[in-house]
């Protein structure tokens, strides 16, 4: 298993959480495991990636919804019924799950370089705030960020903060 803190992805084969068994399609998939207030298994879900995906952070709201962010690598990744296409190395994702573990939406930030989301937090007025780093360029919706320190080797990273509503 990989990730930090809450264990954001699993590699090769199957992993069982309570009564739920998750199987990795290729190399690694992101998962979310909910434990109830008594410490018992409630549910577990995963993304499905054509290559690999991992989660870095998770936040929950008062209604029991979860917001997870992370990365997916060089191939499409599916979160429930939403498939995100990859545009290069690591692309950024943020996804919302409801209190039952159903994916409600997923969004991506794309770029040719390595882009990784490291943090997700909930703010006032039903806003989700995502932070991370990008290399060279990052496109989120109609907005493209360009690193002012793009080197010929393409190994310079810059920070981003992405804010969106909690609803789709």
Secondary structure by P-SEA (a helix, b strand, c coil): ccccccccccccbbbbcccbbbbbccccccbbbbbcccccccbbbbbbbccccccccccccccbbbbbbbccccbbbbcccbbbbbcccbbbbbbbbccccccccccccccccbbbbccccccccbbbbbbbccccccccccbbbbbccccccccbbbbbbbbbbccc
